[in-house]
Amino acid sequence: MTDNDAPTEDRRMTSNLLVRWFALAPDSGFADDIRQGRNPFTDSVHLLWSLWIFVTPMFDHGLTGYTRQWLLMTAITYPLFLFLFIKVQLVSRRYVQWFPLGMIALCFASMPWFPSGVSYLVFGCIMLYHCKMRRRQYMAALLAINAVFVALAWWIGYPLVMIVIMPGTIFIICTIVMVESISKERNAMLALSQDEVRRLAGLAERERIGRDLHDLLGHTLSLITLKLELSRKLFDRDSEAARREMEEAETVARHALAEVRSAVSGIRATDLAAELASARLLLESSRVHFEYGELPTDLPGDIERGFSLIVREAATNIARHAEASSAKIDIIREHASVRMLISDNGRGGINGDGNGLCGMRERVRALGATLIIESPRGHGTRLRIVAPVPILRLVETSRVPSDLSLGPTLNSTVSGNPAA
């Protein structure tokens, strides 16, 4: 290797070292954000709190203020703090605890010369919560760390107000972070529960369709087989009777085909019962009492799918914006229409369409339905959706197929009276 190659080799080694230092672990915080579709740099906004390092000397109460010593300590410690902050997001959960502890140690080591470094203690205590430890262990660790801070600050001679305020501030912020984390965990569990309800409802629907198809085709195919066998036996003796049996077999086959198509169309992409169950999970987890009446059994498929999506939008709006304590949904089947009433006792006062209402209006328009909104301020909100059902569809729904007999020839044969 020549002398000219030495700088190139050094740069390559430095680049490889940086890549190893800032490699993304599969179970790191950044990796979790990417898997969940979130921007991994969103949490970096918390770095804005580190500006207190540069602000606190302005309120000098016996501390250092803006001095050469402060400038030197900031130049040494702040890049190290940034390195530790980034590593918390990049490293594996198994090793992440060492970097918040490094922030805390950085604070303790610089306290005699750098009071602004107390901000490192706040960051370290907060980010320690992201480590794998139980909440009791975390609170015990906070007590121990703040006890060390109080003892060290007292020994150095920090102002009493700082000795008292800093531990209190740390405990308040860490409690808020803990409560928010618990809320996120519950929301994640709720989302999983809603997905599971929809999946189980879809599975139950497919099983029902499977049973219906089995019952339907088992009887119908047996009937077609009997008629075809009989027509074959009668073909040489009575061609007219054989023709009748084949015509009846064709009629049975066409009827079976229509029923199979109807049964298959019953497999819904979105099931209304599952959506109502998911709405109950969502609202009751938000402390909203939710009721819904008995569902009609003969809803057309397109109306059921549209109503399912409307229920989803309405439940989300009630949970997020209504500030309600109770909500109710009623679905009523009328002669030539289906009516859905959604009501809550929230704050009301809807005076414009947000994303939820815009989406709801699109669903309503797709159904050819009408939407009426009543939302007096302070008296809740009531939505009334009326979807028309065409008369032709009503006739098809109400038509009960007559039982297809085995035919006079087959009946007489079964009863022991052979056909001519």
C-alpha positions, 0 to 999 in steps of 0.5 A: 500500500502506497502513501497515497492509499493510506488516507483512502483506507483511513476514510473507509475505516472511518465510514465503516465505523460510523455505519456500525455505530448508527446501524438500525437494529430490527427491534429498535424504536425507529424500526418499530415506527417504520413497521407501523407506518409512522415517520421514525423522526417524529419523536426527534421533535422532543429535542426542542426541549434541549434548548433549555441548555442554551436558555437557562444561563439567561436566568442566572441565579448564582449559577454560571451564566454565559461564560467561557466555561459554559461554552466549553462544557456545552461544546463537549457535552451537547454533541455527546448528548445528541449521540446518546439520544440518537442511539436510543432510537437505533439500538436493540431493546436489549441494550437501550437502557445504557444510553439513557443511563449515559445521559444521566451520568453525563449530567452528574459528571458535569454538574459541578461546572455545568448546571445547564446539563440538568436537562440531560437528567430530564431526558435520561429519566424520560427515555429510561421508560422505553427500556424493558422494565416494569413500571414499579422498577421504573419508579424505583429507578427514578427515586434512586436517580433523583435522590443522587441528584439531590445529594450531589446538588446539595453538596455542590451548592445548587440553589434550594429552589432548583434542588426542589423543583427539578425532581418534582418536574421530572416526576410529573413529566415521567408520569405524563409519559407513562400515562400516554404510553399506557393509553397507546398500548390500550389503543393498540389492543383495541385495534387488534380486538376490532380486527379480530371481531371482523375476522371472526364475523367473516369466518362465521359468515363463510361457515354459514354460507358453507353449511347453506350450500351443503344443505342446498346442493346435497338435496338438489343434486340428489333430486337431479340424479334421481330424475335423470336416472328415471328419464334414462329408464323411461327413454325406451318405454315412454319418451314423453315421460322421459322428456318431462323428467329431463325438463324438471331436472333442468328446472331444478338445476336452474333453480339451484344455480340461482340459489347458489348465486344468491348464497355466494353473494351473501359473503360480504366484504364488510359485515354490519354485525361485525362493524357494530361490534367493533363500534361497541368496543371503540366507544365503550373503551372511550367511556361512551355507552353504546346501544344498537337494536336488532338487525333486519335479516333481509338487508340487500348486500350493497345497502349492508356494505354502505351502512357498515362503512357509515357506522364505522365513520360515525363511531370514530367521530363520536369517539373523537369529537362528540364528547358524548356519554351515550350513543345509539344506532337503530336500523329499521326495515320499511316497505320500500326503504331501510332507515338508520338512525344514529344519535349521541348526547354529545356537544352537538353544534356541527356546522361544517363537514369534516373528513368523517362527514364528507366520507359519510356523504359519499357513502350515502350518495353511492346508495342513492340515499338521503342524509339528515343531520340534526346537531343543536349545540349542547344537545347531541347529534342525530343522523337519519339515513334513508336508503331506498330499496327498489320494488323489483328487489323487494319482489325478489327478496320476498319470493319464496321458491315453491318446493319442487316435487319429484314429479308425478311419474317419480312420485308414483314410482316411489309409492309403488305404482309404476309409471306406464 
